[in-house]
Amino acid sequence: MTRWYPLESADADFFESAPQVFTYQKRFAASPAQVWEQLTSDASLAAWGPAIKKVTWTSARPFGVGTTRDVVGPGGVTMRERFFRWEEGTRKSFAVYESTLPLFKRFAEDYIVEPDGAETLFTWALALEPKGALSLPFKVLAPAVKAAFGRIPGDGQRYWAKRS
């Protein structure tokens, strides 16, 4: 039986107050509508590359504030996410409310999809607060953690480049 560890809630203010915030920007060779459609598809980020293994939407469509999903990462680590912001076609943000790995006190992500000529500027921010004893190791390892998460938008850029 899978053991779940609860996380504290987070909202938009957490992106300003979190101990660690990582922000990435990539240009995708696709229209904002194409990128948004793919981000809300059944595969979502799992289609981009190996960093995300599976996305399962656990709420019915149409999606909006309150939508939930489970995301499986490397090694089977699973996070349960609940969206607290949903601006159809342009922006969505969520907080993780449970995880199979007890690393974080709070964890949130924000996706922004904007037109950039014929392409899309994709901005992705992660805000995280490790659990107490892990705060110092996460601070020391911040560059490596940022690089590891940075694979996801990089995979997205390659995904869209293959389709242009």
C-alpha positions as CSV (number, residue, x, y, z in Angstrom):
1,M,0.0,0.0,0.0
2,T,1.3,3.4,-1.0
3,R,2.1,5.8,1.9
4,W,1.1,9.4,1.4
5,Y,2.6,12.4,3.1
6,P,0.5,15.5,3.4
7,L,1.9,18.9,2.5
8,E,0.8,22.3,3.8
9,S,-1.3,24.4,1.4
10,A,0.3,27.1,-0.8
11,D,-1.2,29.9,-2.9
12,A,0.0,32.6,-5.3
13,D,1.8,34.4,-2.5
14,F,4.1,31.4,-2.0
15,F,6.0,32.3,-5.2
16,E,7.2,35.4,-3.4
17,S,7.8,33.9,0.1
18,A,9.1,30.4,-0.6
19,P,12.7,29.6,0.6
20,Q,13.4,28.4,-3.0
21,V,11.9,29.6,-6.2
22,F,13.2,28.4,-9.6
23,T,11.9,30.1,-12.8
24,Y,12.5,28.9,-16.3
25,Q,11.6,30.5,-19.6
26,K,11.6,28.7,-23.0
27,R,10.4,29.6,-26.4
28,F,8.3,26.8,-28.0
29,A,7.9,26.4,-31.8
30,A,4.1,26.3,-31.4
31,S,1.2,28.6,-30.9
32,P,0.0,29.4,-27.4
33,A,-3.3,27.5,-28.2
34,Q,-1.3,24.4,-29.2
35,V,0.9,24.5,-26.0
36,W,-2.2,25.0,-23.8
37,E,-4.1,22.2,-25.4
38,Q,-1.1,19.9,-24.9
39,L,-0.6,21.0,-21.3
40,T,-4.2,20.1,-20.5
41,S,-4.2,16.9,-22.5
42,D,-4.3,13.4,-20.9
43,A,-0.5,13.1,-21.4
44,S,0.3,16.7,-20.5
45,L,4.0,17.1,-19.5
46,A,4.6,13.3,-19.7
47,A,4.6,13.7,-23.5
48,W,7.6,16.0,-23.4
49,G,10.2,13.6,-22.2
50,P,11.4,11.2,-19.6
51,A,11.3,13.6,-16.5
52,I,7.6,13.1,-16.0
53,K,6.5,9.4,-16.3
54,K,2.7,9.8,-16.1
55,V,0.0,12.4,-15.6
56,T,-3.5,11.3,-14.4
57,W,-6.2,14.0,-14.2
58,T,-8.4,13.0,-11.3
59,S,-11.1,15.7,-12.0
60,A,-13.6,15.8,-14.8
61,R,-13.4,18.3,-17.6
62,P,-13.7,21.2,-18.0
63,F,-10.8,21.9,-15.8
64,G,-10.5,25.0,-13.6
65,V,-9.8,26.1,-10.0
66,G,-10.0,23.0,-7.8
67,T,-8.9,20.6,-10.6
68,T,-6.7,17.7,-9.3
69,R,-4.2,15.4,-10.9
70,D,-1.5,12.9,-9.9
71,V,1.9,13.2,-11.5
72,V,4.5,10.4,-11.4
73,G,8.1,11.4,-11.6
74,P,11.4,9.4,-11.7
75,G,11.5,6.4,-9.5
76,G,7.7,6.4,-9.1
77,V,7.5,9.4,-6.8
78,T,4.0,10.6,-7.1
79,M,2.6,14.0,-6.2
80,R,-1.1,14.9,-5.9
81,E,-1.8,18.4,-7.1
82,R,-4.7,20.8,-6.8
83,F,-5.0,23.9,-9.0
84,F,-5.7,27.2,-7.2
85,R,-5.4,29.4,-10.3
86,W,-6.8,28.6,-13.7
87,E,-6.8,31.3,-16.4
88,E,-8.0,29.3,-19.4
89,G,-5.4,29.4,-22.3
90,T,-2.8,31.5,-20.5
91,R,-2.0,30.5,-16.9
92,K,-2.5,27.8,-14.3
93,S,-1.0,27.2,-10.8
94,F,-1.2,24.4,-8.3
95,A,0.0,23.3,-4.9
96,V,0.9,19.7,-4.1
97,Y,-1.2,18.4,-1.3
98,E,0.2,14.9,-0.9
99,S,3.4,13.1,-2.0
100,T,4.8,9.6,-1.7
101,L,8.1,11.1,-0.7
102,P,8.3,13.2,2.5
103,L,10.7,15.9,1.2
104,F,8.6,19.0,1.1
105,K,6.6,21.1,3.6
106,R,5.1,23.1,0.7
107,F,5.5,22.8,-3.1
108,A,3.7,24.8,-5.9
109,E,4.1,25.4,-9.6
110,D,3.0,28.1,-12.0
111,Y,2.7,27.8,-15.8
112,I,2.3,30.9,-18.0
113,V,1.7,30.6,-21.8
114,E,2.2,33.8,-23.8
115,P,2.4,34.6,-27.5
116,D,5.9,35.4,-28.8
117,G,5.5,36.2,-32.5
118,A,4.4,32.9,-34.1
119,E,5.8,31.0,-31.1
120,T,5.0,30.7,-27.4
121,L,7.0,32.0,-24.5
122,F,6.5,29.4,-21.7
123,T,7.3,30.5,-18.2
124,W,7.4,27.9,-15.4
125,A,8.1,28.7,-11.8
126,L,8.5,26.2,-8.9
127,A,8.3,27.3,-5.3
128,L,9.3,24.9,-2.6
129,E,9.9,24.6,1.0
130,P,11.7,21.5,2.2
131,K,10.9,19.8,5.5
132,G,12.9,21.2,8.4
133,A,15.9,18.9,8.5
134,L,16.2,19.0,4.7
135,S,16.3,22.9,4.5
136,L,20.1,23.1,4.6
137,P,20.8,20.2,2.1
138,F,18.3,21.8,-0.3
139,K,20.0,25.2,0.0
140,V,23.4,23.7,-0.7
141,L,22.1,21.6,-3.5
142,A,19.9,24.4,-5.0
143,P,21.9,24.6,-8.3
144,A,21.6,20.9,-8.9
145,V,17.9,20.8,-7.9
146,K,17.3,23.7,-10.3
147,A,19.2,22.0,-13.1
148,A,17.3,18.7,-12.5
149,F,13.9,20.4,-12.7
150,G,15.1,22.5,-15.7
151,R,15.1,19.3,-17.8
152,I,11.3,19.5,-18.0
153,P,11.0,22.8,-19.9
154,G,14.0,21.8,-21.9
155,D,12.3,18.6,-22.9
156,G,9.2,20.8,-23.8
157,Q,11.4,22.9,-26.1
158,R,12.7,19.8,-27.9
159,Y,9.2,18.3,-28.1
160,W,7.8,21.3,-29.9
161,A,10.9,21.7,-32.1
162,K,10.3,18.2,-33.5
163,R,6.7,19.2,-34.4
164,S,7.4,22.5,-36.2
